[in-house]
Amino acid sequence: MLTEIIMYLVLVIVAGDNIYQIWKLTRPGDAGQFKPAKILGYLVFTLVIVIFFSRTAQWGIHVSIYMWWIIAATTAAYAGVAIWRIVQNQTSKELA
C-alpha cells in the first residue's frame, strides 16, 4: 500500500513538472535562456521514471490507467511545446 502511494506521488510530481515546464517554455521573453539540451534531459528523465514504474507491474503493483493517460498527455504536450519553441527560435535566428 505504501509503495503504491509513493508511486502515485512520484507520477503526480512528474505530471506537475511537465505542466510547469510547458508554462516556462510558453512565457514570452525567455528566448535567451532557452536550452534544448535541458529540455531533452527533462524528457529523458520522465521516460526513465515511466519505464521504471511500468516495470513494477510484475511486483503486483498496478497504476491506474487514468494516471498513465495523464502522464502520457502531459509528456506529449511538453514535447510538442519544446519542438514548437525550437522551431520558433530557429526561425527568429534566421530572420535576424
N, C-alpha and C positions, 0 to 999 in steps of 0.2 A: 504494500500500500504506500509506504513512504517513497519507494523508488518511483512509482507512477506519479506521485505528486511532484517529485523533483524533476522528472522528465517533462511534465506539463509546464512547470515553471520555466525551465530552460527553453522549451519551444515557444512559449509566450514571449519570453525575452527576445528570442531570435526574430519573431514576427514584429514585435515592437521596434526592434533595432532596424529592421528593414524599412518600416514606415518612417522612422526618424531619418534614415539615410536618404530616402526619397525626398523628404521635406528639405533636407540640407541641399540636395542637388538641384531642386527647383527654385531655391531662393535666388533672386537676382543679385548681381554684384559680386559674386564669388568666383568669377572666371579665372582670376589669377591663382586661386588656391586649389584649383581642380587638378586631381592626380588620378589618372586611370588605374595605376598600379594599386593604389589604396582601395579603390572600388573592387577591383578583381580580388584582392585579398579578402575583403568582406564576403564576397560571393563564394569564394572557395571555403572560407571558414564556415559559412552557413551550410554548404554542401557536405562538409565533413560531419557537422553535427547531425544533419538529417540522415546521412548514411549510417552513422553510429546508432542513432535511435531506431532506425528501421531494422537494424540487425538484432535489436533487443527482443523482437517478437519471438525469437527462439527461446528466450528465457521465460516465456509465458506472460510477458507484459505487452499489452496491446494498447496502442494510442488510437483515440477516436479518429474516424475518417474526416470529421469536420476539422480537426486540428491539422491534419495533413493538407487539407484543402486551403486552410488559412496560410500555412507555411508556403505552399506552392504559389498561391496568388500573390502574396507579398514579395516573395523572392522573384517571381516573374515580373512583377511591376517594377521592382528595384532594378533588375537587369534591363528592362525596357527604358527606364528613365536614364540609366547610365549610358546606354547606347545613344539615346537622344542627345544627351549632354556632350558626348564625344563628337558626334556629328555636328552639333551646333558649334562647338569650339573649333573644329576643323574648318567649317565654312566662315567663321568670323576671322580666322587667321588668314584664309585665302583672300578675303575681301580687304584686309588691312594692308 
